[in-house]
């Protein structure tokens, strides 16, 4: 591999260590209480290296959050066309596998030290995508409320599952969530 390829791998490794360190610290305290000094010490990089990559901790957090939004949109792309399915879609199972494999970052971003605006952003992305798919004309007020109810219910179930250290299997959580989604989806479809 050429030196440029090595440098890219090194950059990715450095950014990954910084992200992992931020996640570890977010489990302990809110972002406003995290210093660059403690972040870089935990990530085993210099402060200069941190500032080479990021303006401040908030920029690092923004990038980390955007990665999660991008990942969520990929899951939504696969899930939405299967909303009429009676069986749990593989995309929902894949979402719970992702949550399981990335539980530290998900717990940190969705937990008590995460940014409530980020959680609201995720909920808005999901609500708008679902409503746009199920009610392309914009939907009724009732459909908006039902969609909001379903999305917030999903977030509540995911948060509780992560908080309890994932006692149910990925398959069980996907099925439980799918039952709730389908119940609301049937109500929304009944209005069409």
C-alpha positions in Angstrom: 0.0 0.0 0.0 1.3 3.5 -0.8 2.0 6.1 1.8 -1.2 7.9 1.0 -3.2 4.7 1.8 -1.3 4.3 5.0 -2.0 7.9 5.9 -5.7 7.5 5.2 -5.8 4.4 7.4 -4.0 6.3 10.1 -6.4 9.2 9.8 -9.4 6.9 10.1 -7.8 5.2 13.1 -7.2 8.5 14.8 -10.7 9.7 14.2 -12.1 6.4 15.4 -10.1 6.7 18.7 -11.4 10.2 19.2 -15.0 9.1 18.5 -14.6 6.2 20.9 -13.2 8.4 23.6 -16.0 10.9 23.2 -18.6 8.1 23.5 -16.9 6.8 26.7 -17.0 10.3 28.2 -20.6 10.9 27.1 -21.7 7.9 29.1 -20.2 9.6 32.2 -21.1 13.3 31.6 -22.7 15.8 29.2 -20.6 17.1 26.3 -20.4 20.6 27.9 -18.4 19.1 30.7 -15.9 17.3 28.5 -12.5 18.9 27.9 -10.3 18.5 24.9 -7.5 17.6 27.4 -9.4 14.6 28.8 -10.7 13.5 25.4 -7.2 13.5 23.9 -5.7 11.7 26.9 -8.3 9.0 26.6 -7.9 8.7 22.8 -4.1 8.7 23.2 -3.6 11.6 20.7 -2.1 15.0 21.1 -4.2 18.2 21.4 -2.7 19.3 18.1 -3.8 16.2 16.4 -7.4 16.8 17.7 -7.4 20.4 16.4 -6.0 19.2 13.1 -9.2 17.1 12.6 -11.8 19.1 14.5 -12.5 22.7 15.5 -13.9 21.7 18.9 -15.6 18.8 20.7 -19.0 20.0 19.3 -17.8 19.5 15.7 -16.6 15.9 16.6 -20.0 15.3 18.2 -21.8 16.7 15.2 -19.9 14.4 12.9 -20.6 11.4 15.1 -24.3 12.3 15.2 -24.4 12.8 11.4 -23.0 9.3 10.9 -25.9 8.0 12.9 -28.5 10.0 10.9 -26.9 8.7 7.7 -27.1 5.1 9.0 -30.7 5.6 10.1 -31.6 6.8 6.6 -30.2 3.7 5.1 -32.3 1.5 7.4 -35.4 3.6 6.5 -34.7 3.1 2.8 -34.9 -0.6 3.3 -37.7 -0.6 5.9 -40.3 1.7 4.4 -41.2 -0.4 1.3 -42.0 -3.3 3.7 -44.4 -1.5 6.0 -47.3 -3.6 4.7 -45.6 -6.9 5.6 -47.1 -9.0 8.3 -43.7 -10.5 9.2 -40.9 -8.5 10.8 -38.9 -7.0 8.0 -35.2 -7.9 7.7 -34.4 -4.2 7.7 -35.9 -3.8 11.2 -33.9 -6.8 12.4 -30.8 -5.2 10.8 -31.5 -2.0 12.7 -31.6 -3.9 16.1 -28.5 -5.8 15.1 -26.8 -2.4 14.5 -28.1 -1.1 17.9 -26.8 -4.2 19.5 -23.3 -4.0 17.9 -23.1 -0.3 18.5 -24.7 -0.2 21.9 -22.1 2.1 23.5 -22.5 4.9 20.9 -26.3 4.5 20.8 -26.6 4.5 24.6 -24.3 7.6 24.8 -26.2 9.6 22.1 -29.7 8.5 23.2 -29.0 8.5 27.0 -29.2 11.1 29.6 -26.0 12.8 28.6 -26.9 12.9 24.9 -28.1 15.9 23.1 -32.0 16.1 23.3 -31.9 18.1 20.0 -30.2 15.1 18.3 -32.8 12.7 19.5 -35.5 15.1 18.3 -33.7 15.3 14.9 -33.7 11.5 14.6 -37.4 11.4 15.5 -38.2 14.1 13.0 -36.3 12.2 10.2 -38.2 9.0 10.9 -41.6 10.7 11.3 -41.2 12.7 8.1 -40.0 9.7 6.1 -42.7 7.4 7.4 -45.5 10.0 7.0 -44.2 10.8 3.5 -44.3 7.2 2.6 -47.7 6.3 4.1 -49.5 9.6 3.4 -47.7 11.3 0.4 -50.4 14.0 0.4 -49.0 15.3 3.7 -51.4 13.4 5.9 -54.1 14.5 8.3 -53.5 15.8 11.8 -54.5 12.4 13.2 -51.9 10.7 11.0 -49.3 13.1 12.2 -50.1 12.3 15.8 -50.2 8.6 15.2 -46.8 8.7 13.5 -45.3 10.8 16.3 -46.8 8.3 18.8 -45.2 5.3 17.0 -41.8 7.0 16.6 -41.6 8.1 20.2 -42.7 4.7 21.3 -40.0 3.0 19.3 -37.4 5.4 20.8 -38.8 4.6 24.3 -38.5 0.9 23.7 -35.0 1.2 22.3 -33.9 3.4 25.2 -35.3 1.0 27.8 -33.7 -2.0 26.1 -30.3 -0.3 26.1 -30.7 0.9 29.6 -31.6 -2.6 30.8 -28.5 -4.0 29.1 -30.5 -5.6 26.3 -32.2 -8.5 28.1 -34.3 -9.4 25.1 -32.7 -10.7 21.9 -32.4 -8.6 18.8 -35.1 -10.8 17.2 -37.5 -10.3 20.1 -37.0 -6.5 20.1 -37.5 -6.3 16.3 -40.8 -8.3 16.7 -42.1 -6.2 19.6 -41.3 -3.0 17.8 -42.8 -4.3 14.6 -46.1 -5.2 16.4 -46.3 -1.6 17.6 -45.4 -0.1 14.2 -48.0 -2.3 12.4 -50.8 -1.4 14.8 -50.2 2.3 14.2 -49.7 1.8 10.5 -53.1 0.1 10.2 -54.7 3.1 11.9 -53.0 5.5 9.5 -53.9 3.4 6.5 -57.6 3.3 7.7 -57.8 7.0 7.1 -56.8 6.9 3.5 
